[in-house]
Amino acid sequence: MEKSAPKSVGAPGAARRCGLSAAARAELEKLAPRYPNRAALLLPALWLVQQECGWVSEPAMEEVAAFLGVSPVRVYSVVTFYHMFHTTPPGRYNIQVCHNLSCSLCGAEKLLGWLHAKLGVGVGEPTADGRFMIQRVECLGACEHAPCCQINDTFHFDLTPEKLGAILDALP
């Protein structure tokens, strides 16, 4: 199932102030009894911020830290540890190319080179129109279908530059 792009995604620099909404706070309060303490809600809180905002800004990290009663450094360390959290506004379509051993041996570097040439951006940079961003990520867990990538929440397997080009061209 494909999700629509987050509201704040678009032209670079056009991001709005975004953090824990009232709805996100209410959702976290509903989840709280399932967790041993408020600090354990960190990943769900970050997911909610990113789901609503498209990325997790430093002010949002500070807001999450205050809400959960943890240090901002702890929140920052979690956000920057996981490649799935964005610290800058991503493109509308986030193209995550696996570069672990199986994918690298089967053509991931060729795919990344092709993407750089086609889109004119490097890893972690959104295109000028804000439509795409390339990420080099660790294993996506599909070694038998190498090389693979994930575009937003959709996986694509057994890729070639031609196949990936057709997938990108078909995106709205």
C-alpha positions in Angstrom: 0.0 0.0 0.0 1.4 3.4 -0.9 1.0 6.4 1.3 0.5 9.9 0.1 3.3 12.4 0.6 3.5 14.2 3.9 2.1 17.8 3.9 5.4 19.5 4.5 7.2 17.8 1.6 7.7 19.9 -1.5 10.1 22.5 -2.6 13.3 22.6 -0.5 13.2 25.3 2.1 9.4 25.4 2.1 9.0 23.3 5.2 6.6 24.6 7.9 7.1 24.5 11.6 6.0 21.1 12.7 6.1 19.0 15.8 3.8 16.9 18.0 0.3 17.8 17.1 -2.6 17.5 19.5 -3.7 14.3 17.6 -0.2 12.9 18.0 -0.1 13.7 21.7 -3.5 12.0 22.2 -2.3 8.9 20.2 0.8 8.7 22.4 -1.3 9.0 25.6 -3.4 6.0 24.3 -0.3 4.0 23.6 1.4 4.8 27.0 -0.2 2.0 29.0 1.4 -0.6 26.6 5.0 0.7 27.4 7.0 0.3 30.6 7.6 4.1 30.8 7.2 7.3 28.8 10.8 7.2 27.4 9.8 3.9 25.7 7.4 5.9 23.5 10.3 7.6 21.7 10.1 5.6 18.4 6.3 5.9 18.2 6.5 9.7 18.9 9.2 10.2 16.2 7.1 8.1 13.7 4.1 10.3 14.4 6.1 13.5 13.9 7.6 12.3 10.7 4.2 10.9 9.4 2.6 14.3 9.9 5.5 16.6 9.0 7.6 14.5 6.5 10.7 14.9 8.6 11.9 15.5 12.2 13.3 19.0 12.8 15.4 20.0 15.8 12.5 21.9 17.4 10.4 18.8 16.9 13.1 16.7 18.6 13.1 19.1 21.5 9.3 19.0 21.7 9.3 15.2 21.8 12.1 15.2 24.4 10.0 17.5 26.7 6.8 15.5 26.2 8.5 12.2 27.0 10.8 13.6 29.8 14.0 12.6 28.1 17.0 14.7 27.1 17.1 16.3 23.6 20.4 14.5 23.0 18.7 11.1 23.5 16.1 12.0 20.9 18.7 13.4 18.5 20.8 10.2 18.8 17.9 8.0 17.9 16.8 10.2 15.0 20.3 10.2 13.5 20.9 6.5 14.2 18.1 5.3 12.0 18.1 6.0 8.3 14.3 6.0 8.2 14.1 9.3 10.0 14.8 12.5 8.0 16.5 15.5 9.6 15.8 17.7 6.6 12.7 17.8 4.3 12.9 14.8 1.9 11.7 14.7 -1.6 8.1 13.6 -2.3 9.5 10.3 -3.3 12.3 9.0 -1.1 14.3 6.4 -3.1 16.2 4.2 -0.7 18.7 2.0 -2.5 20.1 -0.9 -0.5 23.9 -1.1 -0.7 24.7 -4.1 1.4 26.7 -7.0 0.0 24.1 -8.8 -2.1 22.7 -5.7 -3.6 26.2 -4.2 -4.3 27.3 -7.4 -6.0 24.2 -7.4 -8.1 24.3 -3.8 -9.3 23.3 -1.3 -6.5 26.2 0.9 -7.4 25.2 1.0 -11.0 21.6 1.9 -9.9 23.0 4.7 -7.7 25.1 6.1 -10.5 22.2 6.0 -12.9 20.0 7.8 -10.3 22.6 10.5 -9.8 22.9 11.1 -13.5 19.1 11.0 -14.1 18.1 13.2 -11.2 21.2 15.4 -10.9 21.5 15.1 -7.2 23.7 13.3 -4.7 22.7 11.1 -1.8 20.5 12.9 0.7 19.7 15.9 -1.6 16.2 16.5 -2.8 15.8 17.4 -6.5 15.2 21.1 -7.3 11.5 20.5 -7.7 11.3 18.5 -4.4 10.0 15.4 -6.2 12.8 12.9 -5.4 15.6 12.2 -2.9 18.1 9.4 -3.1 19.2 7.5 0.0 21.9 4.8 0.4 20.6 2.5 3.1 21.6 -0.7 4.8 19.9 -4.0 4.1 16.3 -3.9 3.1 15.9 -7.6 3.8 15.4 -8.7 0.2 18.8 -10.2 -0.7 17.2 -12.9 -2.9 15.8 -10.0 -5.1 19.0 -7.9 -5.3 19.4 -5.2 -6.2 16.3 -3.6 -4.5 15.1 -0.3 -3.4 12.2 1.1 -1.4 10.4 4.2 -2.7 8.5 5.7 0.2 6.8 2.5 1.6 6.9 0.4 -1.5 9.6 -2.2 -2.2 10.9 -2.8 -5.7 13.0 -5.9 -6.5 15.4 -7.3 -9.1 16.1 -3.8 -10.4 18.0 -2.6 -13.5 18.3 1.1 -14.4 15.7 0.5 -17.1 13.2 -1.1 -14.7 13.8 1.6 -12.1 13.4 4.3 -14.8 10.0 2.9 -15.7 8.9 2.8 -12.1 10.0 6.5 -11.6 8.3 7.6 -14.8 5.0 6.0 -13.7 4.9 7.9 -10.4 2.3 10.7 -10.3 
